[in-house]
Amino acid sequence: MRRPDETRSYGEHPEQIIDFYYPAAEPTRLVFLIHGGFWRQEHDRAHLVPLAARVAERGAVVAVPEYRRIGGAGGFPQTFDDIAAAVDIIPELNPAQPVVLAGFSAGGHLALWAAARHRLPTGSRWRLADRPNVVGVVALAPVSDLEQTRALALDDNAAGELLGDGGSLDETDPMRLLPTGIPMIVIHGRQDNRVPYEMSERFVKTAGDAGDRVELITLDVGHFELIDPAHAAGAETLNAIYRDWDIA
């Protein structure tokens, strides 16, 4: 398994780090790839190493952040603090290249949220004044509706644990932050038994109705095939990341 080419800190906590994977040639883009695991401590960025390595081989600088998670030092607001802080250093990393935000499962939730911070309520600690400098978002089986995730108590009520007593859906739920004005590709398998496929159907329809450019790619697979670069579903993920995004 490929090891990261570099690891940098973006804060003082041991989990506030980003692994970087570099291409052999001049990079064509920066891909910010956020791992899943229902925001739980037992799941870390290791499960994205094969995908990150393959994305880098195709010509991108790949940044894979770690972040504080529930069951450890995370939850609300720490998990959101970390994703915001990690994404905010993008201009220092490779300002000349277009940036694609990508995320798997709960990481898909965080990628969609990070792309929508300019839509957060006034006064939110994470709100951006302007749209982030991101050309597109690729959300893989994303937890795109936090309210429904909590209502369904998915993964033993992971969303309820993430939000705790102080978390606000208005600040954390991508479904409530549309439209973002940033193109999105959502990839989801019909056989997914972790995150319901219908959640992505509803999110894409809501985003499209709100005026966003959004595409749903439906595959006849389960959950984890989307991050397996040796699987046909993983090839779909790579192709989405390497779209000719409209930078204008």
C-alpha positions as CSV (number, residue, x, y, z in Angstrom):
1,M,0.0,0.0,0.0
2,R,1.4,3.4,-1.0
3,R,2.4,5.7,1.8
4,P,1.7,9.5,1.6
5,D,4.4,11.6,0.1
6,E,4.0,14.2,2.8
7,T,2.0,14.9,5.9
8,R,1.3,18.4,7.2
9,S,-0.5,19.7,10.3
10,Y,-3.3,22.2,10.1
11,G,-3.7,22.5,13.9
12,E,-2.3,21.5,17.2
13,H,-4.4,18.3,17.8
14,P,-2.7,15.0,16.6
15,E,-5.6,14.3,14.2
16,Q,-5.4,17.7,12.6
17,I,-3.2,16.5,9.7
18,I,-3.4,16.1,6.0
19,D,-1.7,13.4,3.9
20,F,-0.5,14.4,0.5
21,Y,-0.1,12.2,-2.6
22,Y,1.8,13.7,-5.5
23,P,1.7,12.9,-9.2
24,A,4.9,12.1,-11.2
25,A,4.3,14.9,-13.6
26,E,3.0,18.5,-13.4
27,P,-0.4,18.3,-11.6
28,T,-3.6,19.1,-13.4
29,R,-5.7,19.8,-10.3
30,L,-5.9,19.5,-6.5
31,V,-8.3,16.9,-5.2
32,F,-9.4,17.3,-1.6
33,L,-10.6,13.8,-0.6
34,I,-12.5,13.4,2.7
35,H,-13.0,10.0,4.2
36,G,-16.2,8.5,5.6
37,G,-17.1,6.2,8.5
38,F,-20.2,8.0,9.9
39,W,-17.8,10.5,11.6
40,R,-16.8,7.8,14.1
41,Q,-13.4,7.5,15.7
42,E,-12.8,3.9,14.7
43,H,-12.8,4.8,11.0
44,D,-9.9,6.9,9.7
45,R,-8.4,8.0,6.4
46,A,-6.6,4.7,5.8
47,H,-9.6,3.3,3.8
48,L,-9.0,5.9,1.1
49,V,-5.3,5.2,0.5
50,P,-5.9,3.0,-2.6
51,L,-8.2,5.6,-4.2
52,A,-6.0,8.5,-3.3
53,A,-3.0,6.8,-4.8
54,R,-4.8,6.1,-8.1
55,V,-6.1,9.7,-8.3
56,A,-2.6,10.9,-7.9
57,E,-1.4,8.6,-10.6
58,R,-3.8,10.2,-12.9
59,G,-2.2,13.6,-12.4
60,A,-3.6,15.4,-9.3
61,V,-2.2,16.5,-6.1
62,V,-4.4,14.6,-3.6
63,A,-5.0,16.0,-0.1
64,V,-6.6,13.5,2.4
65,P,-7.4,15.3,5.7
66,E,-7.9,13.6,9.1
67,Y,-10.3,15.2,11.4
68,R,-11.6,14.8,15.0
69,R,-14.5,12.3,15.2
70,I,-17.2,11.2,17.5
71,G,-16.0,8.8,20.1
72,G,-12.8,10.7,20.2
73,A,-12.2,14.5,20.4
74,G,-14.8,15.3,17.7
75,G,-18.5,15.8,17.1
76,F,-20.1,19.2,17.0
77,P,-18.5,21.6,16.6
78,Q,-15.0,20.1,16.5
79,T,-15.5,18.0,13.4
80,F,-16.8,21.0,11.5
81,D,-14.0,23.2,12.8
82,D,-11.4,20.7,11.4
83,I,-12.9,20.4,7.9
84,A,-13.2,24.2,7.7
85,A,-9.7,24.7,8.8
86,A,-8.3,22.1,6.5
87,V,-10.1,23.4,3.5
88,D,-9.2,26.9,4.3
89,I,-5.5,26.2,3.7
90,I,-6.2,25.2,0.1
91,P,-4.9,28.5,-1.3
92,E,-1.5,27.8,0.3
93,L,-1.3,24.4,-1.2
94,N,-1.5,24.9,-4.9
95,P,-3.3,28.1,-5.9
96,A,-2.6,27.7,-9.6
97,Q,-4.6,24.5,-10.0
98,P,-8.4,24.0,-10.0
99,V,-9.7,22.4,-6.8
100,V,-12.2,19.5,-6.7
101,L,-13.8,18.6,-3.3
102,A,-14.6,14.9,-3.0
103,G,-15.8,12.8,-0.2
104,F,-17.1,9.3,0.5
105,S,-20.2,8.6,2.7
106,A,-19.9,10.8,5.8
107,G,-17.0,12.4,4.0
108,G,-19.4,13.2,1.2
109,H,-21.5,15.0,3.7
110,L,-18.5,17.0,4.8
111,A,-17.5,17.8,1.2
112,L,-20.9,19.1,0.3
113,W,-21.0,21.1,3.5
114,A,-17.5,22.6,2.9
115,A,-18.7,23.7,-0.6
116,A,-21.8,25.4,0.9
117,R,-20.2,27.5,3.7
118,H,-21.1,30.7,1.9
119,R,-24.7,29.6,2.4
120,L,-24.4,29.2,6.2
121,P,-26.5,31.5,8.4
122,T,-25.1,34.9,9.3
123,G,-23.1,34.6,12.5
124,S,-22.0,31.0,11.9
125,R,-18.4,30.5,12.9
126,W,-17.7,28.7,9.6
127,R,-19.5,31.1,7.2
128,L,-17.6,32.4,4.2
129,A,-18.4,35.7,2.6
130,D,-17.9,34.4,-0.9
131,R,-18.3,31.0,-2.7
132,P,-15.2,28.9,-2.0
133,N,-12.6,28.6,-4.8
134,V,-13.8,25.1,-5.9
135,V,-14.6,24.1,-9.4
136,G,-16.7,21.0,-8.5
137,V,-17.8,18.5,-5.9
138,V,-17.8,14.7,-6.3
139,A,-19.9,13.1,-3.5
140,L,-19.7,9.3,-3.3
141,A,-22.7,7.7,-1.5
142,P,-23.0,10.9,0.5
143,V,-24.8,11.5,3.7
144,S,-26.5,14.4,2.1
145,D,-29.5,14.8,4.3
146,L,-28.5,15.0,7.9
147,E,-32.0,15.4,9.2
148,Q,-33.2,12.2,7.5
149,T,-30.0,10.4,8.6
150,R,-30.9,11.3,12.2
151,A,-34.5,10.4,11.8
152,L,-33.6,7.0,10.4
153,A,-30.9,6.5,13.2
154,L,-28.5,5.3,10.6
155,D,-25.4,3.5,12.0
156,D,-26.8,3.5,15.5
157,N,-27.8,7.2,15.4
158,A,-24.4,8.5,14.2
159,A,-26.0,11.8,13.1
160,G,-27.6,12.3,16.5
161,E,-24.2,11.7,18.2
162,L,-22.5,14.0,15.7
163,L,-24.9,16.9,16.5
164,G,-25.3,16.2,20.2
165,D,-27.3,18.7,22.1
166,G,-25.8,21.8,20.5
167,G,-25.6,21.1,16.8
168,S,-28.0,22.9,14.4
169,L,-29.2,21.4,11.2
170,D,-29.3,24.9,9.7
171,E,-25.5,25.0,10.1
172,T,-24.6,21.4,9.3
173,D,-27.1,19.8,6.8
174,P,-26.2,20.2,3.1
175,M,-29.9,19.8,2.2
176,R,-30.6,23.1,3.9
177,L,-27.7,25.0,2.3
178,L,-28.8,24.8,-1.4
179,P,-28.1,26.2,-3.9
180,T,-24.4,26.4,-3.7
181,G,-23.6,27.6,-7.2
182,I,-20.9,24.9,-7.5
183,P,-21.3,22.0,-9.9
184,M,-21.8,18.7,-8.2
185,I,-21.6,15.0,-9.3
186,V,-23.3,12.5,-6.9
187,I,-22.5,8.8,-7.4
188,H,-24.5,6.2,-5.5
189,G,-25.2,2.5,-5.8
190,R,-28.7,1.1,-5.8
191,Q,-27.6,-1.8,-3.6
192,D,-26.1,0.5,-0.9
193,N,-27.1,-0.8,2.6
194,R,-25.3,1.9,4.5
195,V,-26.6,5.1,3.0
196,P,-30.0,4.9,1.2
197,Y,-29.8,5.5,-2.5
198,E,-33.0,7.4,-2.3
199,M,-31.3,10.1,-0.2
200,S,-29.1,11.0,-3.2
201,E,-32.1,11.0,-5.5
202,R,-33.8,13.5,-3.3
203,F,-30.7,15.6,-2.8
204,V,-30.0,15.8,-6.5
205,K,-33.6,16.7,-7.3
206,T,-33.7,19.4,-4.5
207,A,-30.4,20.9,-5.7
208,G,-31.5,20.9,-9.4
209,D,-34.8,22.5,-8.5
210,A,-32.9,25.2,-6.6
211,G,-30.8,26.0,-9.7
212,D,-27.6,24.0,-9.1
213,R,-25.8,22.1,-11.8
214,V,-25.9,18.6,-10.4
215,E,-25.7,15.1,-11.9
216,L,-26.6,11.8,-10.3
217,I,-24.7,8.7,-11.5
218,T,-26.5,5.5,-10.5
219,L,-24.6,2.3,-10.3
220,D,-25.8,-1.3,-9.6
221,V,-23.4,-1.7,-6.7
222,G,-23.2,-1.4,-2.9
223,H,-21.4,1.1,-0.7
224,F,-17.7,0.5,-0.8
225,E,-17.2,-0.3,-4.5
226,L,-17.2,3.4,-5.2
227,I,-13.8,3.8,-3.5
228,D,-12.2,0.7,-5.0
229,P,-10.1,1.8,-7.9
230,A,-9.9,-1.8,-9.2
231,H,-13.7,-2.0,-9.5
232,A,-15.7,-0.6,-12.4
233,A,-17.5,1.7,-9.9
234,G,-14.1,3.1,-8.8
235,A,-13.4,3.9,-12.4
236,E,-16.6,5.9,-12.5
237,T,-15.3,7.8,-9.5
238,L,-12.0,8.5,-11.1
239,N,-13.7,9.7,-14.3
240,A,-16.0,12.1,-12.3
241,I,-13.0,13.6,-10.5
242,Y,-11.2,14.1,-13.8
243,R,-14.1,15.7,-15.6
244,D,-13.2,18.8,-17.6
245,W,-14.8,21.1,-15.0
246,D,-16.0,24.4,-16.2
247,I,-13.7,26.7,-14.3
248,A,-15.7,29.8,-15.3
